[in-house]
Amino acid sequence: MCRVRHSIVTERQDPADPSAAVLALMSARTGHFPLESGHHGELWLELDALFWEPGRLDGPVDRLAALVAPHAPDVVCGPSVGGAFLAHLVAARLGVRFCHTERVSAGDGGLYAATYRLPGVLVGRLRGLRVAVVDDVVNAGSSVRATLAALTQADARPVALGALLTLGGTPAEVAAAAGLPLEAVATRENEIWEPQHCPRCANGAPLQTP
């Protein structure tokens, strides 16, 4: 299957709008991709250059910080890599502490099998603190779910889930399952499937390497 590369942003989007600014910084490939969560998806976002020019993210980061602020976090936490960069920027806007998680295992191939951990030196410091978890993009929610698990294990108090961009309905389900409000600067429709129910697999399309 050929890969189609295109920008998510459309001509009708207002470049002064933070949502449009987020979308304009991302490009996508459509096809048949394995996701960290174990799902298969039709969309792969190219995020390696998202923080190449930090100043271009000022509007979206300001907007996300404003959305997160009412939840009064003591700490903003993000999964490495992109979520950690974003969490640092949001924490600086809010004048609060920052921490990150890093992936330590991709799991056994099941759904949501990846595990993330907090830096050991910070585990004790997080006990009882209010933490907002943010990521650059939340799709299936694997990294934010694992980050929430690590924070809960550290006796922190997650208070909100935030993102520059959410894809499809799964992010809202992840937030609801954790009992958290979901704050997003931009949203986009998207579909993901469990491997056994993937229509691309049923049609014989091979998985593509992101």
TAPEKA-V811914 format. One record per run of one state. SS is the DSSP state (2 for helix, 1 for strand, 0 for the rest). FROM is the first residue (numbers start at 1). TO is the last residue. If there is no record, write none. Layout:
BEGIN
SS_FROM_TO, SS_FROM_TO
END
This chain:
BEGIN
0_1_3, 1_4_7, 0_8_17, 2_18_24, 0_25_26, 1_27_34, 0_35_39, 1_40_46, 0_47_53, 2_54_69, 0_70_74, 1_75_79, 0_80_81, 2_82_94, 0_95_96, 1_97_105, 0_106_114, 1_115_118, 0_119_119, 2_120_126, 0_127_129, 1_130_138, 0_139_141, 2_142_153, 0_154_156, 1_157_167, 0_168_169, 2_170_178, 0_179_180, 1_181_188, 0_189_191, 1_192_193, 0_194_194, 2_195_197, 0_198_198, 2_199_202, 0_203_207, 1_208_208, 0_209_210
END
